[in-house]
Amino acid sequence: MKMLSAITLAASALATSVAGAQQQGVTKDEILIGSIQDLSGPLAGFGKQLRQGMLLAVEELNEQGSINGRKLKIVVEDSAYDPKKAVLAAQKLVNQDKIFMMIGHLGTAQNMAAMPVQFEKNVINFFPVTAAREMYEPFHKLKYAFAATYYDQMLSHLPRVVKEKGAKKVCTIYQDDDFGLEVLKGGEDGLKTIGMAFAEKTSFKRGATDFSSQVQKMQSSGCDFIVLGTIIRETIGTIGTARKMGYNPTFFGSSAAYTDLIHKLGGPAMNGLIAAMTVQNPYTEGLSGPIQFWANKYKTKFNEDPTVFSAYGYIAVNSFASAANKAGKNLTTDSFIKVMDTMSYPADIFGSAPATFTATKRLGSSATRVSQIVDGKWKVITEYTAEAPAAPAKK
């Protein structure tokens, strides 16, 4: 009988050990997460800020204790904003480093390329830093998105801004990829709700640096309102080129153009740019309370002011940690998903809208608002709009 009990106990321990070993990225003492950023390409400014925000969050969480007895470790790989390199980075993180979860991956096309690699190994794509609908559609149990989509941003706000500006000829310049096409589609459907359509459309390839031909096309067509499917240097290049030509239409961008780098690098020419956004850029002047404490800690660690992308990275890691803590000691992909099925996140110190997830809802919040660059700084000019108008029915 004693022999049988000993065998039973040994078998049980072995089964537990095997079960634990099956969950990659989680050991007795550590949780390993991964992220892919652009650290050397056209969005390196964003990638650096995201990485730093994530590192600060990881450091704070480990200083405060742990996640149910486990320290958090992060490995960040560089995609150079190239989908092919994103695949290689994902393969390394998933198959070699064996991360538990991918968090805060930057870029639409890059996420699209990397997700199949992750999903094959049951690795969740958590809070990617892109507002593409594909981050939660079509439904997949391993997708969790926090950013209101580029499509909904345009659908919600473009019609109102066009009417406020009394625009007669609305046109668009967009990046010819998954990101730019989302802005284009949202703009098209938004304009349909007020009986309008883009009068002119022109695109550019990812990585382009000269936008003179696109701007000249807009000017010669008499466009008085331009929707920008652009990010950092494309936004600066487009607006800067227009200003030099004495051409001053209203420029309206998505949250991809909402960054302090626009006015810091582009200077006074960027004044007037309007963009949809969610998390507010944490300018250090005039801050108080928890956000001031956070900003001071960030600046002390990295010797530079935090940005909205620093906040994105910080929020993503802390949101993961909140759910992982609730999942308990037996942290697995399945136990994490079970927690997220009823997870709610309150508004944070950065002014983000509250977010909720369910077993069928994989976008935390569709709420967005609008800001404008005034005197070299982004200023919020509308409050959150939680619901977008219904998109026009397809004929």
NORGIRA-V228603 format. One record per pair of residues at least 24 apart in sequence whose C-alpha atoms are under 10 Angstrom apart, sorted by the first residue. I is the first residue (numbers start at 0). J is the second residue. If there is no record, write none. Layout:
# NORGIRA-V228603
i=I j=J
i=I j=J
This chain:
# NORGIRA-V228603
i=18 j=331
i=19 j=329
i=19 j=330
i=19 j=331
i=21 j=331
i=22 j=97
i=22 j=98
i=22 j=99
i=22 j=121
i=22 j=122
i=22 j=329
i=22 j=330
i=22 j=331
i=22 j=332
i=22 j=333
i=23 j=93
i=23 j=94
i=23 j=96
i=23 j=97
i=23 j=98
i=23 j=99
i=23 j=100
i=23 j=120
i=23 j=121
i=23 j=122
i=23 j=331
i=23 j=332
i=24 j=72
i=24 j=93
i=24 j=96
i=24 j=97
i=24 j=98
i=24 j=99
i=24 j=100
i=24 j=122
i=24 j=330
i=24 j=331
i=25 j=69
i=25 j=70
i=25 j=71
i=25 j=97
i=25 j=98
i=25 j=99
i=25 j=100
i=25 j=329
i=25 j=330
i=25 j=331
i=26 j=69
i=26 j=70
i=26 j=330
i=27 j=67
i=27 j=68
i=27 j=69
i=27 j=70
i=27 j=328
i=27 j=329
i=28 j=65
i=28 j=66
i=28 j=67
i=28 j=68
i=28 j=69
i=28 j=70
i=28 j=71
i=29 j=65
i=29 j=66
i=29 j=67
i=29 j=68
i=29 j=69
i=29 j=70
i=29 j=71
i=29 j=72
i=30 j=65
i=30 j=66
i=30 j=68
i=30 j=69
i=30 j=70
i=30 j=71
i=30 j=72
i=30 j=73
i=30 j=98
i=30 j=99
i=30 j=100
i=30 j=323
i=30 j=330
i=31 j=69
i=31 j=70
i=31 j=71
i=31 j=72
i=31 j=73
i=31 j=74
i=31 j=92
i=31 j=96
i=31 j=97
i=31 j=98
i=31 j=99
i=31 j=100
i=31 j=101
i=32 j=71
i=32 j=72
i=32 j=73
i=32 j=74
i=32 j=75
i=32 j=92
i=32 j=93
i=32 j=96
i=32 j=97
i=32 j=98
i=32 j=99
i=32 j=100
i=32 j=101
i=32 j=102
i=32 j=122
i=32 j=316
i=32 j=319
i=33 j=72
i=33 j=73
i=33 j=74
i=33 j=75
i=33 j=76
i=33 j=88
i=33 j=89
i=33 j=91
i=33 j=92
i=33 j=93
i=33 j=96
i=33 j=97
i=33 j=98
i=33 j=99
i=33 j=100
i=33 j=101
i=33 j=102
i=33 j=103
i=33 j=104
i=33 j=124
i=34 j=73
i=34 j=74
i=34 j=75
i=34 j=76
i=34 j=77
i=34 j=88
i=34 j=89
i=34 j=92
i=34 j=98
i=34 j=100
i=34 j=101
i=34 j=102
i=34 j=103
i=34 j=104
i=34 j=105
i=34 j=124
i=34 j=125
i=34 j=127
i=34 j=312
i=35 j=74
i=35 j=75
i=35 j=76
i=35 j=77
i=35 j=78
i=35 j=79
i=35 j=80
i=35 j=84
i=35 j=85
i=35 j=86
i=35 j=88
i=35 j=89
i=35 j=92
i=35 j=101
i=35 j=102
i=35 j=103
i=35 j=104
i=35 j=105
i=35 j=106
i=35 j=109
i=35 j=110
i=35 j=113
i=35 j=127
i=36 j=75
i=36 j=76
i=36 j=77
i=36 j=78
i=36 j=79
i=36 j=80
i=36 j=85
i=36 j=88
i=36 j=103
i=36 j=104
i=36 j=105
i=36 j=106
i=36 j=109
i=36 j=128
i=37 j=75
i=37 j=76
i=37 j=77
i=37 j=78
i=37 j=79
i=37 j=80
i=37 j=81
i=37 j=84
i=37 j=85
i=37 j=104
i=37 j=105
i=37 j=106
i=37 j=109
i=38 j=75
i=38 j=76
i=38 j=77
i=38 j=78
i=38 j=79
i=38 j=80
i=39 j=77
i=39 j=78
i=39 j=79
i=39 j=80
i=40 j=77
i=40 j=78
i=40 j=79
i=40 j=80
i=40 j=81
i=40 j=206
i=41 j=79
i=41 j=80
i=41 j=81
i=41 j=205
i=41 j=206
i=41 j=207
i=41 j=208
i=41 j=230
i=41 j=231
i=41 j=232
i=41 j=233
i=42 j=79
i=42 j=80
i=42 j=105
i=42 j=106
i=42 j=206
i=42 j=230
i=42 j=231
i=42 j=232
i=43 j=77
i=43 j=78
i=43 j=79
i=43 j=80
i=43 j=231
i=44 j=231
i=44 j=258
i=44 j=260
i=44 j=308
i=45 j=105
i=45 j=128
i=45 j=230
i=45 j=231
i=45 j=255
i=45 j=258
i=45 j=260
i=45 j=306
i=45 j=307
i=45 j=308
i=45 j=309
i=46 j=75
i=46 j=77
i=46 j=78
i=46 j=79
i=46 j=80
i=46 j=103
i=46 j=104
i=46 j=105
i=46 j=106
i=46 j=128
i=46 j=308
i=46 j=309
i=46 j=312
i=47 j=308
i=47 j=309
i=47 j=312
i=48 j=301
i=48 j=303
i=48 j=304
i=48 j=305
i=48 j=306
i=48 j=307
i=48 j=308
i=48 j=309
i=48 j=310
i=48 j=311
i=48 j=312
i=48 j=313
i=49 j=103
i=49 j=104
i=49 j=105
i=49 j=128
i=49 j=305
i=49 j=306
i=49 j=307
i=49 j=308
i=49 j=309
i=49 j=310
i=49 j=311
i=49 j=312
i=49 j=313
i=49 j=314
i=49 j=315
i=50 j=74
i=50 j=75
i=50 j=76
i=50 j=103
i=50 j=104
i=50 j=308
i=50 j=309
i=50 j=311
i=50 j=312
i=50 j=313
i=51 j=297
i=51 j=300
i=51 j=301
i=51 j=305
i=51 j=308
i=51 j=309
i=51 j=310
i=51 j=312
i=51 j=313
i=52 j=297
i=52 j=301
i=52 j=305
i=52 j=306
i=52 j=307
i=52 j=308
i=52 j=309
i=52 j=310
i=52 j=311
i=52 j=312
i=52 j=313
i=52 j=314
i=52 j=315
i=52 j=316
i=53 j=102
i=53 j=103
i=53 j=308
i=53 j=309
i=53 j=310
i=53 j=311
i=53 j=312
i=53 j=313
i=53 j=314
i=53 j=315
i=53 j=316
i=53 j=317
i=54 j=297
i=54 j=309
i=54 j=312
i=54 j=313
i=54 j=316
i=55 j=293
i=55 j=296
i=55 j=297
i=55 j=300
i=55 j=301
i=55 j=309
i=55 j=312
i=55 j=313
i=55 j=316
i=56 j=297
i=56 j=310
i=56 j=312
i=56 j=313
i=56 j=314
i=56 j=315
i=56 j=316
i=56 j=317
i=56 j=320
i=57 j=313
i=57 j=316
i=57 j=317
i=57 j=320
i=59 j=317
i=60 j=316
i=60 j=317
i=60 j=320
i=65 j=320
i=65 j=324
i=66 j=320
i=66 j=321
i=66 j=322
i=66 j=323
i=66 j=324
i=66 j=325
i=66 j=326
i=66 j=327
i=66 j=328
i=66 j=330
i=67 j=323
i=67 j=324
i=67 j=325
i=67 j=326
i=67 j=327
i=67 j=328
i=67 j=329
i=67 j=330
i=68 j=324
i=68 j=327
i=68 j=328
i=69 j=324
i=69 j=328
i=71 j=316
i=71 j=320
i=72 j=98
i=73 j=98
i=73 j=100
i=73 j=101
i=73 j=102
i=73 j=316
i=74 j=98
i=74 j=101
i=75 j=101
i=75 j=102
i=75 j=104
i=76 j=104
i=78 j=104
i=78 j=105
i=78 j=106
i=78 j=109
i=79 j=109
i=80 j=105
i=80 j=106
i=80 j=107
i=80 j=108
i=80 j=109
i=80 j=205
i=80 j=206
i=81 j=106
i=81 j=108
i=81 j=109
i=81 j=112
i=81 j=205
i=81 j=206
i=82 j=106
i=82 j=107
i=82 j=108
i=82 j=109
i=82 j=110
i=82 j=111
i=82 j=112
i=82 j=113
i=83 j=108
i=83 j=109
i=83 j=112
i=83 j=113
i=84 j=109
i=84 j=112
i=84 j=113
i=85 j=109
i=85 j=110
i=85 j=111
i=85 j=112
i=85 j=113
i=85 j=114
i=86 j=110
i=86 j=111
i=86 j=112
i=86 j=113
i=86 j=114
i=86 j=115
i=86 j=116
i=86 j=117
i=87 j=112
i=87 j=113
i=87 j=116
i=88 j=113
i=88 j=116
i=89 j=113
i=89 j=114
i=89 j=115
i=89 j=116
i=89 j=117
i=90 j=116
i=90 j=117
i=91 j=116
i=92 j=116
i=92 j=117
i=93 j=117
i=93 j=118
i=93 j=119
i=93 j=120
i=93 j=121
i=93 j=122
i=94 j=120
i=97 j=122
i=98 j=122
i=98 j=123
i=99 j=123
i=99 j=330
i=99 j=331
i=99 j=332
i=100 j=124
i=100 j=125
i=100 j=141
i=100 j=319
i=100 j=332
i=101 j=125
i=101 j=126
i=101 j=127
i=102 j=126
i=102 j=127
i=102 j=128
i=102 j=143
i=102 j=312
i=102 j=315
i=102 j=316
i=102 j=319
i=103 j=127
i=103 j=128
i=103 j=129
i=103 j=144
i=103 j=145
i=103 j=311
i=103 j=312
i=103 j=313
i=103 j=314
i=103 j=315
i=103 j=316
i=104 j=128
i=104 j=129
i=104 j=312
i=104 j=315
i=105 j=129
i=105 j=312
i=106 j=130
i=106 j=131
i=106 j=177
i=106 j=178
i=106 j=255
i=107 j=131
i=107 j=132
i=107 j=133
i=107 j=134
i=107 j=176
i=107 j=177
i=107 j=178
i=107 j=179
i=107 j=181
i=108 j=133
i=108 j=176
i=108 j=177
i=108 j=178
i=109 j=177
i=110 j=134
i=111 j=177
i=114 j=141
i=114 j=142
i=117 j=141
i=118 j=142
i=121 j=332
i=121 j=333
i=122 j=332
i=123 j=332
i=123 j=335
i=123 j=336
i=125 j=315
i=125 j=316
i=125 j=318
i=125 j=319
i=125 j=361
i=126 j=311
i=126 j=312
i=126 j=314
i=126 j=315
i=126 j=316
i=126 j=318
i=126 j=319
i=126 j=361
i=126 j=362
i=126 j=363
i=127 j=311
i=127 j=312
i=127 j=315
i=128 j=255
i=128 j=308
i=128 j=311
i=128 j=312
i=128 j=315
i=129 j=178
i=129 j=254
i=129 j=255
i=130 j=178
i=130 j=181
i=130 j=182
i=130 j=253
i=130 j=254
i=130 j=255
i=131 j=177
i=131 j=178
i=131 j=179
i=131 j=180
i=131 j=181
i=131 j=182
i=132 j=177
i=132 j=178
i=132 j=181
i=132 j=362
i=133 j=177
i=133 j=181
i=134 j=361
i=134 j=362
i=135 j=360
i=135 j=361
i=135 j=362
i=135 j=363
i=136 j=360
i=136 j=361
i=136 j=362
i=137 j=361
i=138 j=359
i=138 j=360
i=138 j=361
i=139 j=359
i=139 j=361
i=140 j=333
i=140 j=336
i=140 j=340
i=140 j=358
i=140 j=359
i=140 j=360
i=140 j=361
i=141 j=332
i=141 j=333
i=141 j=336
i=141 j=361
i=142 j=336
i=142 j=360
i=142 j=361
i=142 j=362
i=143 j=336
i=143 j=339
i=143 j=356
i=143 j=360
i=143 j=361
i=143 j=362
i=143 j=363
i=144 j=315
i=144 j=356
i=144 j=360
i=144 j=361
i=144 j=362
i=144 j=363
i=144 j=364
i=145 j=277
i=145 j=311
i=145 j=314
i=145 j=315
i=145 j=318
i=145 j=352
i=145 j=354
i=145 j=355
i=145 j=356
i=145 j=361
i=145 j=362
i=145 j=363
i=145 j=364
i=145 j=365
i=146 j=254
i=146 j=276
i=146 j=277
i=146 j=278
i=146 j=311
i=146 j=354
i=146 j=362
i=146 j=363
i=146 j=364
i=146 j=365
i=146 j=366
i=146 j=367
i=147 j=254
i=147 j=275
i=147 j=276
i=147 j=277
i=147 j=362
i=147 j=363
i=147 j=364
i=147 j=365
i=147 j=366
i=147 j=367
i=147 j=385
i=148 j=181
i=148 j=182
i=148 j=185
i=148 j=253
i=148 j=254
i=148 j=362
i=148 j=364
i=148 j=365
i=148 j=366
i=148 j=367
i=149 j=178
i=149 j=179
i=149 j=180
i=149 j=181
i=149 j=182
i=149 j=183
i=149 j=184
i=149 j=185
i=149 j=186
i=149 j=228
i=149 j=252
i=149 j=253
i=149 j=254
i=149 j=255
i=149 j=275
i=149 j=276
i=149 j=367
i=150 j=178
i=150 j=179
i=150 j=180
i=150 j=181
i=150 j=182
i=150 j=183
i=150 j=184
i=150 j=185
i=150 j=186
i=150 j=187
i=150 j=188
i=150 j=189
i=150 j=253
i=150 j=387
i=151 j=181
i=151 j=182
i=151 j=184
i=151 j=185
i=151 j=186
i=151 j=188
i=151 j=189
i=151 j=253
i=151 j=275
i=151 j=365
i=151 j=366
i=151 j=367
i=151 j=385
i=151 j=386
i=151 j=387
i=151 j=388
i=151 j=389
i=151 j=390
i=152 j=181
i=152 j=182
i=152 j=185
i=152 j=186
i=152 j=189
i=152 j=252
i=152 j=253
i=152 j=254
i=152 j=274
i=152 j=275
i=152 j=276
i=152 j=277
i=152 j=365
i=152 j=366
i=152 j=367
i=152 j=368
i=152 j=369
i=152 j=384
i=152 j=386
i=152 j=387
i=153 j=181
i=153 j=182
i=153 j=183
i=153 j=184
i=153 j=185
i=153 j=186
i=153 j=187
i=153 j=188
i=153 j=189
i=153 j=190
i=153 j=226
i=153 j=251
i=153 j=252
i=153 j=253
i=153 j=254
i=153 j=274
i=153 j=275
i=153 j=367
i=153 j=387
i=154 j=182
i=154 j=184
i=154 j=185
i=154 j=186
i=154 j=187
i=154 j=188
i=154 j=189
i=154 j=190
i=154 j=191
i=154 j=192
i=154 j=386
i=154 j=387
i=154 j=388
i=154 j=389
i=154 j=390
i=155 j=185
i=155 j=186
i=155 j=188
i=155 j=189
i=155 j=275
i=155 j=365
i=155 j=366
i=155 j=367
i=155 j=368
i=155 j=384
i=155 j=385
i=155 j=386
i=155 j=387
i=155 j=388
i=155 j=389
i=155 j=390
i=156 j=185
i=156 j=186
i=156 j=189
i=156 j=251
i=156 j=253
i=156 j=274
i=156 j=275
i=156 j=367
i=156 j=368
i=156 j=369
i=156 j=381
i=156 j=384
i=156 j=387
i=156 j=388
i=157 j=185
i=157 j=186
i=157 j=187
i=157 j=188
i=157 j=189
i=157 j=190
i=157 j=192
i=157 j=193
i=157 j=226
i=157 j=251
i=157 j=252
i=157 j=253
i=157 j=274
i=157 j=275
i=157 j=369
i=158 j=186
i=158 j=188
i=158 j=189
i=158 j=190
i=158 j=191
i=158 j=192
i=158 j=193
i=158 j=194
i=158 j=195
i=158 j=388
i=159 j=189
i=159 j=190
i=159 j=193
i=160 j=224
i=160 j=249
i=160 j=251
i=160 j=273
i=160 j=369
i=161 j=190
i=161 j=193
i=161 j=195
i=161 j=223
i=161 j=224
i=161 j=225
i=161 j=249
i=161 j=251
i=162 j=193
i=164 j=223
i=164 j=224
i=164 j=249
i=165 j=223
i=165 j=224
i=166 j=222
i=166 j=223
i=166 j=224
i=166 j=225
i=166 j=248
i=166 j=249
i=167 j=195
i=167 j=198
i=167 j=221
i=167 j=222
i=167 j=223
i=167 j=224
i=168 j=195
i=168 j=196
i=168 j=197
i=168 j=198
i=168 j=199
i=168 j=217
i=168 j=220
i=168 j=221
i=168 j=222
i=168 j=223
i=168 j=224
i=168 j=225
i=168 j=248
i=169 j=195
i=169 j=196
i=169 j=197
i=169 j=198
i=169 j=199
i=169 j=200
i=169 j=217
i=169 j=221
i=169 j=222
i=169 j=223
i=169 j=224
i=169 j=225
i=169 j=226
i=169 j=248
i=169 j=249
i=170 j=196
i=170 j=197
i=170 j=198
i=170 j=199
i=170 j=200
i=170 j=201
i=170 j=217
i=170 j=220
i=170 j=221
i=170 j=222
i=170 j=223
i=170 j=224
i=170 j=225
i=170 j=226
i=170 j=227
i=170 j=250
i=171 j=197
i=171 j=198
i=171 j=199
i=171 j=200
i=171 j=201
i=171 j=202
i=171 j=213
i=171 j=214
i=171 j=217
i=171 j=222
i=171 j=224
i=171 j=225
i=171 j=226
i=171 j=227
i=171 j=228
i=171 j=250
i=171 j=251
i=171 j=252
i=172 j=199
i=172 j=200
i=172 j=201
i=172 j=202
i=172 j=203
i=172 j=210
i=172 j=213
i=172 j=214
i=172 j=216
i=172 j=217
i=172 j=225
i=172 j=226
i=172 j=227
i=172 j=228
i=172 j=229
i=172 j=233
i=172 j=234
i=172 j=237
i=173 j=200
i=173 j=201
i=173 j=202
i=173 j=203
i=173 j=204
i=173 j=205
i=173 j=213
i=173 j=225
i=173 j=226
i=173 j=227
i=173 j=228
i=173 j=229
i=173 j=230
i=173 j=233
i=173 j=234
i=173 j=252
i=174 j=201
i=174 j=202
i=174 j=203
i=174 j=204
i=174 j=205
i=174 j=206
i=174 j=207
i=174 j=227
i=174 j=228
i=174 j=229
i=174 j=230
i=174 j=233
i=175 j=201
i=175 j=202
i=175 j=203
i=175 j=204
i=175 j=205
i=175 j=228
i=175 j=229
i=176 j=202
i=176 j=203
i=176 j=204
i=176 j=205
i=176 j=228
i=178 j=228
i=178 j=229
i=178 j=230
i=178 j=255
i=179 j=203
i=179 j=204
i=179 j=205
i=179 j=227
i=179 j=228
i=179 j=229
i=179 j=230
i=179 j=253
i=180 j=228
i=181 j=228
i=182 j=226
i=182 j=227
i=182 j=228
i=182 j=229
i=182 j=252
i=182 j=253
i=182 j=255
i=183 j=226
i=183 j=227
i=183 j=228
i=185 j=390
i=186 j=226
i=186 j=227
i=186 j=228
i=187 j=390
i=187 j=391
i=188 j=388
i=188 j=389
i=188 j=390
i=188 j=391
i=188 j=392
i=188 j=393
i=189 j=387
i=189 j=388
i=189 j=389
i=189 j=390
i=189 j=391
i=190 j=390
i=190 j=391
i=191 j=390
i=191 j=391
i=191 j=392
i=192 j=388
i=192 j=389
i=192 j=390
i=192 j=391
i=197 j=222
i=197 j=224
i=197 j=225
i=197 j=226
i=198 j=222
i=198 j=224
i=199 j=225
i=200 j=225
i=200 j=226
i=202 j=227
i=202 j=228
i=202 j=229
i=203 j=228
i=203 j=229
i=203 j=233
i=205 j=229
i=205 j=233
i=206 j=232
i=206 j=233
i=207 j=232
i=207 j=233
i=207 j=236
i=208 j=232
i=208 j=233
i=208 j=235
i=208 j=236
i=208 j=237
i=209 j=233
i=209 j=236
i=209 j=237
i=209 j=240
i=210 j=234
i=210 j=235
i=210 j=236
i=210 j=237
i=210 j=238
i=210 j=239
i=210 j=240
i=210 j=241
i=211 j=236
i=211 j=237
i=211 j=239
i=211 j=240
i=211 j=241
i=211 j=244
i=212 j=237
i=212 j=240
i=213 j=237
i=213 j=240
i=213 j=241
i=214 j=238
i=214 j=239
i=214 j=240
i=214 j=241
i=214 j=244
i=214 j=246
i=215 j=240
i=215 j=241
i=215 j=244
i=215 j=246
i=217 j=241
i=217 j=246
i=217 j=248
i=218 j=244
i=218 j=245
i=218 j=246
i=218 j=247
i=218 j=248
i=221 j=246
i=221 j=248
i=222 j=246
i=222 j=247
i=222 j=248
i=222 j=249
i=223 j=247
i=223 j=248
i=223 j=249
i=223 j=250
i=224 j=248
i=224 j=249
i=224 j=250
i=224 j=251
i=225 j=249
i=225 j=250
i=225 j=251
i=225 j=252
i=226 j=250
i=226 j=251
i=226 j=252
i=226 j=253
i=226 j=273
i=226 j=274
i=227 j=251
i=227 j=252
i=227 j=253
i=227 j=255
i=227 j=256
i=227 j=272
i=227 j=273
i=227 j=274
i=228 j=252
i=228 j=253
i=228 j=254
i=228 j=255
i=228 j=256
i=229 j=253
i=229 j=254
i=229 j=255
i=229 j=256
i=230 j=254
i=230 j=255
i=230 j=256
i=230 j=257
i=230 j=258
i=230 j=261
i=231 j=255
i=231 j=256
i=231 j=257
i=231 j=258
i=231 j=259
i=231 j=260
i=231 j=261
i=231 j=262
i=231 j=264
i=231 j=265
i=232 j=256
i=232 j=260
i=232 j=261
i=232 j=264
i=232 j=265
i=233 j=261
i=234 j=261
i=234 j=265
i=234 j=269
i=234 j=272
i=235 j=260
i=235 j=261
i=235 j=262
i=235 j=264
i=235 j=265
i=235 j=266
i=235 j=268
i=235 j=269
i=236 j=261
i=236 j=265
i=238 j=265
i=238 j=268
i=238 j=269
i=238 j=270
i=238 j=272
i=239 j=265
i=239 j=266
i=239 j=267
i=239 j=268
i=239 j=269
i=240 j=268
i=241 j=268
i=242 j=268
i=242 j=269
i=243 j=268
i=247 j=271
i=248 j=272
i=249 j=273
i=250 j=274
i=250 j=371
i=251 j=275
i=251 j=369
i=251 j=370
i=251 j=371
i=252 j=276
i=252 j=369
i=252 j=370
i=252 j=371
i=253 j=369
i=254 j=278
i=254 j=367
i=254 j=368
i=254 j=369
i=254 j=370
i=257 j=307
i=257 j=308
i=257 j=369
i=257 j=370
i=257 j=371
i=257 j=372
i=257 j=377
i=258 j=306
i=258 j=307
i=258 j=308
i=258 j=376
i=258 j=377
i=259 j=305
i=259 j=306
i=259 j=307
i=259 j=308
i=259 j=372
i=259 j=375
i=259 j=376
i=259 j=377
i=260 j=306
i=261 j=372
i=261 j=375
i=261 j=376
i=261 j=377
i=262 j=372
i=262 j=373
i=262 j=374
i=262 j=375
i=262 j=376
i=262 j=377
i=263 j=375
i=263 j=376
i=265 j=375
i=266 j=374
i=266 j=375
i=267 j=372
i=267 j=373
i=267 j=374
i=267 j=375
i=267 j=376
i=268 j=375
i=269 j=371
i=269 j=372
i=269 j=373
i=269 j=374
i=269 j=375
i=269 j=376
i=270 j=371
i=270 j=372
i=270 j=373
i=270 j=374
i=270 j=375
i=270 j=376
i=270 j=377
i=271 j=370
i=271 j=371
i=271 j=372
i=271 j=373
i=271 j=374
i=271 j=375
i=271 j=377
i=272 j=370
i=272 j=371
i=272 j=372
i=272 j=373
i=272 j=377
i=273 j=369
i=273 j=370
i=273 j=371
i=273 j=372
i=273 j=373
i=273 j=377
i=273 j=378
i=273 j=379
i=273 j=380
i=274 j=368
i=274 j=369
i=274 j=370
i=274 j=371
i=274 j=372
i=274 j=377
i=274 j=379
i=274 j=380
i=275 j=367
i=275 j=368
i=275 j=369
i=275 j=370
i=275 j=371
i=275 j=379
i=275 j=381
i=276 j=307
i=276 j=351
i=276 j=366
i=276 j=367
i=276 j=368
i=276 j=369
i=276 j=370
i=276 j=371
i=276 j=379
i=276 j=383
i=277 j=307
i=277 j=349
i=277 j=350
i=277 j=351
i=277 j=352
i=277 j=364
i=277 j=365
i=277 j=366
i=277 j=367
i=277 j=368
i=277 j=369
i=277 j=370
i=277 j=379
i=277 j=382
i=277 j=383
i=278 j=307
i=278 j=308
i=278 j=310
i=278 j=311
i=278 j=314
i=278 j=347
i=278 j=348
i=278 j=349
i=278 j=350
i=278 j=351
i=278 j=352
i=278 j=367
i=278 j=368
i=279 j=306
i=279 j=307
i=279 j=308
i=279 j=310
i=279 j=348
i=279 j=349
i=279 j=350
i=279 j=351
i=279 j=368
i=279 j=370
i=279 j=377
i=279 j=378
i=279 j=379
i=280 j=305
i=280 j=306
i=280 j=307
i=280 j=308
i=280 j=309
i=280 j=310
i=280 j=311
i=280 j=349
i=280 j=350
i=280 j=376
i=280 j=377
i=280 j=378
i=280 j=379
i=281 j=305
i=281 j=306
i=281 j=307
i=281 j=308
i=281 j=309
i=281 j=310
i=281 j=348
i=281 j=349
i=281 j=350
i=282 j=306
i=282 j=307
i=282 j=376
i=282 j=377
i=288 j=348
i=289 j=348
i=289 j=349
i=290 j=347
i=290 j=348
i=290 j=349
i=291 j=348
i=293 j=348
i=307 j=349
i=310 j=348
i=310 j=349
i=311 j=349
i=314 j=347
i=314 j=348
i=314 j=349
i=314 j=351
i=318 j=342
i=318 j=343
i=318 j=344
i=351 j=383
i=352 j=383
i=352 j=385
